[in-house]
């Protein structure tokens, strides 16, 4: 597989279609993401759903988009 192109936005900013700017728990979710990134973790437990969510850094290091709708996908433009 060839590498995909990264989106033109910071890794800590999910695409609005994946986490809306007005989402009620946006700050809490982004804090959990930031904490996981700083810890070098591959992801975090979503404070809303309880599901495991991969970080943008972990997804970026895979070099391709898997097209499964990851919240922090760094390739979604």
Secondary structure, 3 states (H helix, E strand, C coil): CCCCCCCCCCCCCCCCCCCCCCCCCHHHHHHHHHHHHHHCCCEEECCCCCCEEECHHHHHCCCCCCCCCCCCCCCCC
